[in-house]
Amino acid sequence: MFPRTSVRLAALAVFVSVVVGCTGDGQLKVYPVTGQVLYNGEPLKGVDVAFHPTDPKSTTSYPPHATTDNDGKFSLTTYVKDDGAPAGEFKVAIAFAVQSADDGSDQVKKLPFQVPAKYQRKESTPITVTLKPETNTLEPFKLEGPPRPKGK
């Protein structure tokens, strides 16, 4: 038989391994994440960026996300604005938000420009990043595609 102390230590080890990476309120610990989106070498303003975890242990109720500023730069949000994202590997989807044509309609406005389809969904995006348990400053995401319409 095992001594009681060994059993208690084993139980404590299992408990700690389950909660490592979680905050006291059950949320995953997040780390600051900043980056930039470029399209054909130019900053892409107003595009939504979503980080979809490839590991279920890094899953949150809503994927870490952001919208790029005038310079194509972003700071991820998971729980509160600009708090970051959990550590782990992610597929990064990038697309302009689709808006309703009018309130209550299931029709959407046709966008004059959208990033190529391969970047828009977690299933097809070629962009994968690994976030570390520290502040993460990512290299720019360099999207390539057909020229954008003038003034967009």
C-alpha positions as CSV (number, residue, x, y, z in Angstrom):
1,M,0.0,0.0,0.0
2,F,1.1,3.6,-0.6
3,P,1.6,5.9,2.4
4,R,-1.1,8.5,2.8
5,T,1.4,11.3,2.1
6,S,2.2,9.8,-1.3
7,V,-1.5,9.5,-2.2
8,R,-2.1,13.2,-1.2
9,L,1.0,14.4,-3.2
10,A,-0.2,12.4,-6.2
11,A,-3.7,13.9,-5.9
12,L,-2.2,17.4,-5.5
13,A,-0.1,16.9,-8.6
14,V,-3.1,15.9,-10.7
15,F,-5.1,18.9,-9.5
16,V,-2.2,21.3,-10.2
17,S,-1.7,19.9,-13.7
18,V,-5.4,20.4,-14.4
19,V,-5.5,24.1,-13.4
20,V,-2.1,25.2,-14.6
21,G,-2.7,28.0,-17.1
22,C,-6.0,29.0,-15.5
23,T,-6.7,32.1,-13.5
24,G,-8.6,31.9,-10.2
25,D,-11.9,32.5,-12.0
26,G,-11.5,29.5,-14.3
27,Q,-10.4,31.5,-17.3
28,L,-7.2,30.7,-19.2
29,K,-4.3,32.9,-18.5
30,V,-3.7,35.3,-21.4
31,Y,-0.6,37.2,-22.6
32,P,-0.4,40.4,-24.6
33,V,-0.4,39.9,-28.4
34,T,0.2,42.5,-31.0
35,G,0.7,42.3,-34.8
36,Q,0.0,43.8,-38.2
37,V,-1.8,42.8,-41.3
38,L,-0.3,43.7,-44.7
39,Y,-2.0,43.2,-48.1
40,N,0.4,43.2,-51.0
41,G,2.8,45.0,-48.8
42,E,0.4,47.7,-47.6
43,P,-1.3,48.0,-44.2
44,L,-4.8,46.6,-44.2
45,K,-7.2,48.8,-42.2
46,G,-10.5,47.6,-40.6
47,V,-10.0,43.9,-41.1
48,D,-11.1,41.4,-38.4
49,V,-8.4,39.0,-37.1
50,A,-9.4,35.8,-35.3
51,F,-7.1,33.3,-33.6
52,H,-8.6,29.8,-33.6
53,P,-6.8,27.4,-31.2
54,T,-5.6,24.1,-32.7
55,D,-5.3,22.6,-29.1
56,P,-8.7,22.2,-27.2
57,K,-6.8,23.2,-24.0
58,S,-6.4,26.7,-25.4
59,T,-10.1,27.1,-26.3
60,T,-12.0,30.0,-24.9
61,S,-15.7,30.8,-25.2
62,Y,-14.9,33.1,-28.2
63,P,-11.6,33.1,-30.2
64,P,-9.1,35.8,-29.4
65,H,-9.8,38.6,-31.9
66,A,-9.0,42.1,-33.0
67,T,-9.7,44.7,-35.7
68,T,-6.8,46.4,-37.4
69,D,-6.2,50.2,-37.1
70,N,-5.2,52.6,-39.9
71,D,-1.7,51.1,-39.9
72,G,-3.0,47.5,-40.1
73,K,-1.9,47.0,-36.5
74,F,-3.9,45.1,-33.8
75,S,-3.9,44.0,-30.2
76,L,-5.8,40.8,-29.4
77,T,-8.7,40.6,-27.0
78,T,-9.9,37.4,-25.3
79,Y,-11.8,38.5,-22.2
80,V,-11.4,42.2,-22.0
81,K,-10.1,44.8,-24.5
82,D,-6.4,44.2,-25.5
83,D,-5.8,41.6,-22.8
84,G,-4.2,39.1,-25.3
85,A,-4.6,35.4,-25.8
86,P,-3.7,32.1,-24.2
87,A,-0.4,30.5,-25.0
88,G,-0.6,27.8,-27.7
89,E,-0.8,27.2,-31.5
90,F,-3.5,29.0,-33.5
91,K,-4.9,29.2,-37.0
92,V,-5.4,32.9,-38.0
93,A,-8.4,33.9,-40.0
94,I,-8.5,37.4,-41.5
95,A,-11.6,39.0,-43.2
96,F,-13.6,42.2,-43.3
97,A,-16.7,41.9,-41.2
98,V,-19.9,41.4,-43.2
99,Q,-22.7,43.8,-42.3
100,S,-26.5,43.5,-42.6
101,A,-28.0,45.4,-45.4
102,D,-30.5,46.9,-42.9
103,D,-31.7,46.2,-39.4
104,G,-33.4,42.8,-39.1
105,S,-32.5,41.7,-42.6
106,D,-30.7,38.4,-43.3
107,Q,-29.3,40.0,-46.4
108,V,-25.7,41.4,-46.2
109,K,-24.0,44.3,-47.9
110,K,-21.8,43.4,-50.8
111,L,-18.3,44.5,-49.9
112,P,-16.3,46.3,-52.7
113,F,-13.2,44.3,-51.6
114,Q,-12.5,41.2,-49.5
115,V,-9.3,39.5,-48.7
116,P,-8.8,36.2,-50.7
117,A,-11.1,33.4,-49.5
118,K,-8.2,31.2,-48.3
119,Y,-7.5,33.7,-45.4
120,Q,-11.1,34.0,-44.3
121,R,-11.7,30.7,-42.5
122,K,-9.8,28.7,-39.9
123,E,-10.2,25.6,-42.1
124,S,-8.4,27.1,-45.1
125,T,-6.0,29.8,-43.8
126,P,-2.4,29.1,-44.3
127,I,-1.4,31.3,-41.3
128,T,-0.5,29.4,-38.1
129,V,1.2,31.0,-35.1
130,T,2.5,29.8,-31.8
131,L,1.9,32.2,-28.9
132,K,4.3,31.9,-25.9
133,P,3.4,32.5,-22.2
134,E,4.9,36.0,-22.4
135,T,4.3,39.2,-24.4
136,N,4.0,38.3,-28.1
137,T,5.0,40.8,-30.8
138,L,4.2,39.0,-34.1
139,E,5.8,39.4,-37.4
140,P,3.4,41.1,-39.9
141,F,0.9,38.8,-41.6
142,K,1.7,39.3,-45.3
143,L,-1.4,38.5,-47.4
144,E,-1.1,38.4,-51.1
145,G,-3.9,38.7,-53.7
146,P,-5.3,40.7,-56.6
147,P,-4.9,44.5,-56.4
148,R,-7.4,46.3,-54.3
149,P,-9.8,48.7,-55.9
150,K,-8.6,52.3,-55.9
151,G,-9.5,54.2,-52.7
152,K,-10.3,51.1,-50.6
